[in-house]
Amino acid sequence: MTTTMGNPVFDRIRQEITDNEVVLFMKGTPVFPQCGFSATIVQVLSHLGVKFKGIDVLNEPGLREGVKGFSNWPTVPQLYVKGEFVGGCDIVREMFETGELKELFDSQGVAVAE
């Protein structure tokens, strides 16, 4: 297993997902997503009324590649809840449609608007 300690990009990712309940590593910003997949997750989170921190990986190639290595997930966007990797667009959308996403937020004590 490769170590993620001492890697400045991994340290930053770890800090962000520790300091914020819900973090979305995405292309663009929550107000102006730069890809349809990022926009979909923003819409889902907004629909649920979940406060989240969006982190734009487009301006930082090191972060864009780093987040893929950190999670062992090949694509962006990536959603984290309480420090745990949830998934990308398809997983988040499917969890939303089945009600699993709201259950996850409820079980983690993350406020939803419903």
Secondary structure as GFF3:
##gff-version 3
##sequence-region A 1 114
A	DSSP	alpha_helix	8	19	.	.	.	ID=ss1
A	DSSP	beta_strand	22	26	.	.	.	ID=ss2
A	DSSP	alpha_helix	36	48	.	.	.	ID=ss3
A	DSSP	beta_strand	53	56	.	.	.	ID=ss4
A	DSSP	alpha_helix	61	71	.	.	.	ID=ss5
A	DSSP	beta_strand	78	81	.	.	.	ID=ss6
A	DSSP	beta_strand	84	87	.	.	.	ID=ss7
A	DSSP	alpha_helix	89	98	.	.	.	ID=ss8
A	DSSP	alpha_helix	100	107	.	.	.	ID=ss9
###
